[in-house]
Amino acid sequence: MNIDNFEQINALNKLLYKVRFSDHLDSDDIDFFATSPIIVEIHNRLFEEWIRISKDKGYLKNYDIENNSFEFDGPIGKILRNRIDYWDYDKVNIFKNWTDNQIKDYIILMISPAKIDNSDLIRMINYIKTRVKMDCSDKLFVDYVSMAIEHEVAIEKGDSKIANKIHNKLTKITENIKKLGSTEHRFYFQFLSHDNLSVRLWTAIELSGTFPDKSLEILKQIQSSKSIIGLTAKTSIDLIHKGMIKKDNWIE
């Protein structure tokens, strides 16, 4: 079946973008829809046809396909980084022995049909490599990030039962990370600048007894977010000031 009607091509192009770059895909859907070589090839060919017809019809008079660029700090960049953060233990293990070129090919597969400049490509490669290193010491770091993100989803949905279960798991995971050595602790401290608000929130609260000024500064930044995470940060700041949240100093 040939599709040469612009309205149909335009609809399919929008549909593929919507599906492949949704922030609500589970791991199976990501593998099947977002990074499937077959789906990506279909999307690339469809996008090229969309560009051709759009130019012919004058819809994109000065459009250059190279302007369709991926940005590390853009909306899609954030979605893809969140997916990487959410990788499970098995997924991380796949990437442990990959070369930079293999990671590069995977990134291009993730972002297609968009193009990526060298600086953003390097940032994405380093982001994945850092994510993989996170698991070299212990699976705990992977679970910590995953659970923190899941907790954010649960509280946004108002699912207190699931949120409480995840809260208990996160508390246990944090206790186990605390039992590790100073090298692992230094790695954990980096989560204070993590891309995900929930990860930053959990880490800032836990390290409020270790880096009180920095942790409160981060919580105040998160507080400005118009989300349930922002409200949680505000509540946490109040509880810390009232002495109702007291955390140990990890360095002592």
N, C-alpha and C positions, 0 to 999 in steps of 0.2 A: 504494500500500500504506500503510495506516494502522497506526501502532505505538502502542497505548494500554496495553500491559502494562508495569507499573512495572519489573519485573525487566529487561525488554528496554531500556527507556528509561534505566534506571540504568547498564546495561552499556555502552550506546552513549555516554552522557555521559562515563563513565570512559575509554572508548576514545579519544574525541576529545581529552580533556584529556591523556591519555598521549601521543598522537601529536603534537598541536600544541605541547606544551610539553616535548617531549623534548630532552635536551641532546646527542642523537646524530643530528640531522638534517643532511643536507648542504644546500647552497644551493638546489638544485632542489626538494628536498622541502619546504624552508621556504616557498618561493614557492607551491608547489602545495597543501600541507596547512595550514601555519601561518598564512599571511597571504592565502590565497585568499578573496576576498569571498564566493564561493559557499559554501565550507566554513565560514567564519565565520558566515554567515547561518544555515546549518543548525545549527551549534553553539548559536547564540543562541536559536533557536526551540526546540531540544531542551532546553536548559537551563531555559527558562521553563516548559516542560511538566513537567520534572523537579521544579522548585520547587512547581508547582501540586499535583501528585499527592502529593509528599512532605508538603505541608501538610495535604492532605485526609486522608492516612493517619496524621497525627500524628507523623511522623518528624522534622519540623522545626517544632515548636510555636511557637517564638519567632523563627523565622528570617526575616530581612529581606534581600531580594535585594541591598540596598545594602551589607550587611555582607560581600558577596563582593568584597572590594577588593584591587586590585593594590598591592603595596608595592615601591618601588624597591630597598630593601635586602633584600627577601625572596628565597626560593629561585627563584621564577619571574623576578623582577627580575634576578637574577644570570645566569640562563640567557639572557634576552633581551639583556642587555648583552654577554655573550660572543658572541652571534650578530652584534651590531652591530660588535664588535671584529674579527670574522672576515670582514666584508664585503670583497669584492674591489674592484679598481679600477673596474670597470664599475658595480658597485652604488653605490659612493661618488659617481660622476659623476651618477647619477640624482638624488641628493639635493642636489646643489650649488646648483641654482636653485630649490629648493622654499621656499615661505614657511612661517612658523611654523604657520599653519593647516593646510597640507598635511601637515606633519610630525605635527601633532596628530592628524589623521585616521588617519594610518598607525599611530601608537601605539595609538589606540583599537582599530584593526583587529587589532593584534598581541595585545592583552591581553584582548579580548572572549572570554567574556561577563563578565569581571570589570569592576568599575568602578574609576575612578582619581580620587583627589582632586587638587586643583589644585597642591599643592606637589610631589607625585610626578610629575605631568604636566610641570611646568616642569623638573624634574630630568631627565626622560627627553628632553625637547626639547633641553635644553642638552647632554646627553650625545651625542645624534645630531649636533648642530651642531659640537661639538668634534671628533667623529670625522670629520666631513666636512672641517673645517678642517685636520685632520692631513694631508690629501692635497694641500692647496693648494700646498705647497712642493715636494713630490716624492712619487712613488709609493713611495719607499723606506720611509716611515713605515707605510704600509698593509702592505707586505710584511713589515716587521719584526714587527709585531704578529701577523699571520697565521702567520708561520713560527715564532714563539715558542710560539704556541698549538698548532700542529701538532707541534712538538718535544715538548711535554708529552704529547700523545696518543700519540706514537710510543714514548716511553720507558715510559709506563704499560702499553702493550701488549707491551713487551719486544722491539720491532722495532728492533734496533740498527742494521741496515743503513739503514733509512729515517731513523732518528734521526741517524746520522752525516752523511747527505746534507743533512739540514735544518740540522745544526750548521754545516756548511761554508757553506751559503747565508747563514745568519744572520751568520756571521763576515764574509762579504763585504759584506752589507748594512750592517752596523755600520761597517765601514771607509769605505763610501761616505757614510754619514750624517756621519761624522767630518770628511769633506772639505767639508761644507757650512758656511755662515756661522754666526755667533754666535746669530742669531735662531732658526735651525733647531735649534741645540744646546740653547737654552733650552727649546724645545718638547720635545726628546728627554728632557731632564732630568725632565720631568713624569711620564715612564713609571715613575719610582721609586715613584709612588703609584698605579699602574695597578691595576684590579680583578683582573686575571688574575695568578696567582702566578708563572707562567712568564715573563711579560713583566717583572714586577718583578725576578725572579731574574736574568735576562739583563742588565737595565739596571744593577742593583746591582753585579754582577760587573764590568761594563764601566766603571762610574764609581767603582770602588774606589780608583782612583788620583786621582780628582778630588774626591770627597766621601768620604774613607775612613771617617770615623766614622758618617756617615749610612748609607752603603752596608752597613757591617757590622751596624748596628742593624737594617736591613731584612732582611738575610740571616738574622739571628738570629730575627726574627719568622717568616720563612718556614720556618726550621728546625723550628719547633714543629708544622708541618703534618704530619699522619700520612699522608704520601704520598711518592712517589718524588721529588717536587720538594723536600720537606722534607729528604730524605736528600742530595739534590744540593746544597742550600744548606749543610748541615753539612760536606760534603766541601770545598766551595768556601771556606768560612771557614778550614778547616785549611790548605788550599793557600795562601791569602792570607797567613796568619800565618807559614808556612814560607818565604814568598818565591817560591813556585812559580807563583803567578799575580801578574803585575806588569802593571798597566795604566797608560797615559799619563794625564797631567793634561790634560783637554780645554780647560781655561781658559787654560793657559799658552801 
